[in-house]
């Protein structure tokens, strides 16, 4: 995986600051999630012979450095209905008190919410 991650376009562009400024991604410890033959764990055997890549990603941003911590970042290798494998992330998110007078889509934000996971 090392050589693939070294040449990963999203990571390069994020480091250069040309896209997703201020965003970060948890370390990748899973195999590439794109260009499988549908229904199996074999990478592209069509005439195109596409290089496997990490196309399904989760990036995040917070105002304070340690407000978001990734607990898990992996792919769902058991789901084989596409040429992609979905990814999942589980995060601990620190919520800070703020103004309660800002209306959101479904009304006021519930400041009592203490656990947040994203998948």
Helices and strands as residue ranges (DSSP letters): H 2-6, H 9-16, E 68-75, E 87-93
